[in-house]
Amino acid sequence: MFALYKDRAQAGRVLAEHLRNEAGTNAVVLALPRGGVPVAFEVATALHAELDVLPVRKIGVPGQKELAMGAIASGGALYVDHDTMRAAHVSQAQFDAVLAHERVELARREALYRGNRPPASVEGRTVLLVDDGIATGATMRAAVLALRARRPKRIIAAVPVAPEGVDAEFAGVVDAFICPSQPTLFFSVGQHYEDFGETTDDDVRALLHRAWDGAA
């Protein structure tokens, strides 16, 4: 199977073209770090929109970290996938242990990425929630929960690639779901990129500061 995108930057440029009619004049692009930041940077640049991050952390099944049984987002939002918990035979105590660990990591990353900079104002604005792809959708759902409390006008989930049918799963969860490619054969987000190397904390900080310095 051939890759859909060369890298996250190219995926972001493709995604931006699909968002031009959705963004409006006062949109804010919120990236889900880490992998969503290079994608969101290109979207924000192309649309001349404000860029910020909305830190999220997947709550992985013990021994199967890539399998999400929930997720958390900045501001205290928590999404729990009870079906996955039951199927993986995860106890509440096990869940709570992973949750506690991920809350520490979430706080670390938010402090590292943002420093003393306050979150972007989203009240009354269209928010483009951007990641590099969706597998289970847990982190995107946690991000939406976090955003609702901040009273945006619209929430648009935007990713370059997701499994076939995910748009239907997000109907009613977000105001719009934009995804240029939803292949039938989907095993991981990374399989659809030629270069899916790790996005580091330094990469995230560099892109955010480029966007913030340019806006200033």
RODO-2510 file (C-alpha; in nm, 4 decimals, decimal comma):
residues 216
     n   res          X          Y          Z
     1     m     0,0000     0,0000     0,0000
     2     f     0,1394     0,3389    -0,0993
     3     a     0,1626     0,6295     0,1416
     4     l    -0,0848     0,9135     0,1012
     5     y     0,1498     1,1842     0,2265
     6     k     0,5215     1,2548     0,2107
     7     d     0,5292     1,3905     0,5676
     8     r     0,3176     1,5830     0,8176
     9     a     0,3974     1,9197     0,6594
    10     q     0,2707     1,8102     0,3189
    11     a    -0,0372     1,6569     0,4822
    12     g    -0,1040     1,9908     0,6504
    13     r    -0,0930     2,1757     0,3204
    14     v    -0,3397     1,9301     0,1677
    15     l    -0,5676     1,9568     0,4715
    16     a    -0,5602     2,3361     0,4565
    17     e    -0,7114     2,3322     0,1067
    18     h    -1,0051     2,1306     0,2392
    19     l    -1,0566     2,3799     0,5222
    20     r    -1,0636     2,7060     0,3269
    21     n    -1,4419     2,7134     0,3068
    22     e    -1,4840     2,6172     0,6733
    23     a    -1,2445     2,8478     0,8550
    24     g    -1,4120     3,1850     0,8157
    25     t    -1,2338     3,5066     0,9094
    26     n    -1,1744     3,4538     1,2822
    27     a    -1,0712     3,0906     1,3125
    28     v    -0,8143     2,9554     1,5550
    29     v    -0,6173     2,6389     1,4840
    30     l    -0,5579     2,4177     1,7860
    31     a    -0,3014     2,1426     1,7405
    32     l    -0,3056     1,8152     1,9304
    33     p     0,0606     1,7607     2,0208
    34     r     0,2886     1,6253     1,9388
    35     g     0,2258     1,4907     1,5884
    36     g    -0,0566     1,7303     1,5143
    37     v     0,1621     2,0383     1,5493
    38     p     0,3510     2,0160     1,2157
    39     v     0,0183     1,9556     1,0396
    40     a    -0,1542     2,2419     1,2205
    41     f     0,1366     2,4793     1,1568
    42     e     0,0861     2,4398     0,7812
    43     v    -0,2908     2,4794     0,8168
    44     a    -0,2576     2,7975     1,0226
    45     t     0,0029     2,9385     0,7829
    46     a    -0,2083     2,8709     0,4742
    47     l    -0,5250     3,0118     0,6313
    48     h    -0,3515     3,3050     0,8054
    49     a    -0,5068     3,1846     1,1297
    50     e    -0,3910     3,1915     1,4904
    51     l    -0,2130     2,8752     1,6078
    52     d    -0,2130     2,7273     1,9572
    53     v    -0,1904     2,3842     2,1184
    54     l    -0,4466     2,1854     2,3122
    55     p    -0,2389     1,9278     2,5027
    56     v    -0,3919     1,5805     2,5132
    57     r    -0,2735     1,2417     2,6373
    58     k    -0,3971     0,8984     2,5449
    59     i    -0,4734     0,6604     2,8323
    60     g    -0,3312     0,3355     2,6983
    61     v    -0,4240    -0,0161     2,8000
    62     p    -0,1531    -0,1628     3,0305
    63     g     0,0809    -0,3695     2,8137
    64     q    -0,0795    -0,2270     2,4968
    65     k     0,0011     0,1421     2,5234
    66     e    -0,1111     0,2213     2,1684
    67     l    -0,4626     0,0911     2,2388
    68     a    -0,6574     0,3772     2,3917
    69     m    -0,9063     0,3155     2,6705
    70     g    -0,9550     0,6890     2,7112
    71     a    -0,7816     1,0238     2,6940
    72     i    -0,7370     1,3477     2,8849
    73     a    -0,7002     1,7047     2,7669
    74     s    -0,5858     2,0365     2,9044
    75     g    -0,8403     2,1828     3,1440
    76     g    -0,9301     1,8532     3,3105
    77     a    -1,1402     1,6910     3,0366
    78     l    -1,1586     1,3111     3,0574
    79     y    -1,2950     1,0713     2,7971
    80     v    -1,3299     0,7037     2,8923
    81     d    -1,3860     0,4198     2,6445
    82     h    -1,5652     0,1728     2,8711
    83     d    -1,6028    -0,0845     2,5915
    84     t    -1,2253    -0,1052     2,5456
    85     m    -1,1730    -0,1261     2,9203
    86     r    -1,4091    -0,4218     2,9423
    87     a    -1,2682    -0,5970     2,6355
    88     a    -0,9116    -0,5602     2,7673
    89     h    -1,0148    -0,6647     3,1211
    90     v    -0,8764    -0,3445     3,2738
    91     s    -0,9753    -0,2817     3,6339
    92     q    -1,0643     0,0606     3,7694
    93     a    -0,7463     0,0562     3,9788
    94     q    -0,5362    -0,0101     3,6689
    95     f    -0,7132     0,2651     3,4806
    96     d    -0,6602     0,5108     3,7658
    97     a    -0,2881     0,4302     3,7802
    98     v    -0,2391     0,5041     3,4100
    99     l    -0,4567     0,8155     3,4393
   100     a    -0,2445     0,9541     3,7228
   101     h     0,0746     0,9018     3,5209
   102     e    -0,0691     1,0688     3,2122
   103     r    -0,1946     1,3686     3,4093
   104     v     0,1622     1,4350     3,5265
   105     e     0,2904     1,4112     3,1691
   106     l     0,0121     1,6362     3,0404
   107     a     0,1016     1,9059     3,2930
   108     r     0,4704     1,8753     3,2018
   109     r     0,4039     1,9190     2,8338
   110     e     0,1679     2,2109     2,8772
   111     a     0,4247     2,3970     3,0861
   112     l     0,7000     2,3124     2,8386
   113     y     0,5108     2,4174     2,5267
   114     r     0,3296     2,7214     2,6549
   115     g     0,5373     2,8574     2,9427
   116     n     0,3526     3,1597     3,0800
   117     r     0,1622     3,2220     2,7589
   118     p    -0,2160     3,1996     2,8163
   119     p    -0,4268     2,9726     2,5950
   120     a    -0,5762     3,1294     2,2842
   121     s    -0,9221     3,2742     2,3308
   122     v    -1,1787     3,0535     2,1564
   123     e    -1,5100     3,1930     2,2845
   124     g    -1,7352     3,2764     1,9921
   125     r    -1,4773     3,1594     1,7363
   126     t    -1,4507     2,8708     1,4934
   127     v    -1,1945     2,6207     1,6215
   128     l    -1,0072     2,3879     1,3881
   129     l    -0,8881     2,0923     1,5971
   130     v    -0,5984     1,9400     1,4046
   131     d    -0,4088     1,6132     1,4463
   132     d    -0,1934     1,4058     1,2097
   133     g    -0,4617     1,1383     1,1891
   134     i    -0,7206     0,9447     1,3857
   135     a    -0,7020     0,5807     1,4870
   136     t    -0,9405     0,5309     1,7806
   137     g    -1,0459     0,8958     1,8126
   138     a    -1,0005     0,9032     2,1910
   139     t    -0,7695     1,2052     2,2048
   140     m    -0,9865     1,4031     1,9638
   141     r    -1,2931     1,3310     2,1785
   142     a    -1,1111     1,4481     2,4925
   143     a    -1,0072     1,7648     2,3108
   144     v    -1,3678     1,8340     2,2113
   145     l    -1,4820     1,7881     2,5710
   146     a    -1,2173     2,0365     2,6857
   147     l    -1,3231     2,2891     2,4232
   148     r    -1,6950     2,2828     2,4961
   149     a    -1,6375     2,4500     2,8323
   150     r    -1,4618     2,7382     2,6520
   151     r    -1,7728     2,8189     2,4443
   152     p    -1,6486     2,8247     2,0838
   153     k    -1,8888     2,9088     1,8033
   154     r    -1,8029     2,5937     1,6053
   155     i    -1,5688     2,2975     1,6520
   156     i    -1,4256     2,1399     1,3395
   157     a    -1,2187     1,8227     1,3734
   158     a    -0,9625     1,8144     1,0926
   159     v    -0,7160     1,5351     1,0144
   160     p    -0,5384     1,4213     0,6963
   161     v    -0,6343     1,0549     0,7353
   162     a    -0,8712     0,8367     0,9378
   163     p    -1,0382     0,4971     0,9017
   164     e    -1,3413     0,4697     0,6786
   165     g    -1,6578     0,5604     0,8701
   166     v    -1,4993     0,7746     1,1422
   167     d    -1,6818     1,0805     1,0112
   168     a    -2,0096     0,9127     1,1057
   169     e    -1,8789     0,8407     1,4558
   170     f    -1,8085     1,2115     1,5039
   171     a    -2,1460     1,3265     1,3764
   172     g    -2,3041     1,5133     1,6659
   173     v    -1,9703     1,5262     1,8489
   174     v    -1,8303     1,8122     1,6390
   175     d    -1,9911     2,0642     1,4066
   176     a    -1,7923     1,9360     1,1085
   177     f    -1,5422     1,6591     1,0403
   178     i    -1,2912     1,7253     0,7639
   179     c    -1,0698     1,4409     0,6434
   180     p    -0,9347     1,4224     0,2861
   181     s    -0,8760     1,0475     0,3015
   182     q    -1,0616     0,7666     0,4797
   183     p    -0,9136     0,4412     0,3424
   184     t    -1,0887     0,1099     0,3889
   185     l    -0,7642    -0,0667     0,4804
   186     f    -0,6403     0,1133     0,7893
   187     f    -0,3992    -0,0315     1,0430
   188     s    -0,2263     0,2799     1,1793
   189     v    -0,1899     0,6491     1,1065
   190     g     0,1802     0,6071     1,0315
   191     q     0,1265     0,3667     0,7417
   192     h    -0,0145     0,6553     0,5369
   193     y     0,3022     0,8669     0,5608
   194     e     0,6372     0,8110     0,3883
   195     d     0,8052     0,9920     0,6777
   196     f     0,6310     0,9467     1,0117
   197     g     0,9291     1,0156     1,2343
   198     e     0,8696     1,1230     1,5910
   199     t     0,7795     1,4863     1,6506
   200     t     0,9890     1,5947     1,9497
   201     d     0,9136     1,8473     2,2215
   202     d     1,1775     2,0722     2,0630
   203     d     1,0007     2,0456     1,7263
   204     v     0,6725     2,1471     1,8886
   205     r     0,8244     2,4461     2,0656
   206     a     1,0068     2,5622     1,7538
   207     l     0,6942     2,5569     1,5375
   208     l     0,4801     2,7264     1,7998
   209     h     0,7323     3,0044     1,8504
   210     r     0,7640     3,0533     1,4748
   211     a     0,3876     3,0996     1,4570
   212     w     0,3680     3,3208     1,7643
   213     d     0,6644     3,5369     1,6610
   214     g     0,5181     3,5763     1,3127
   215     a     0,1823     3,6818     1,4536
   216     a     0,3488     3,9355     1,6810
***
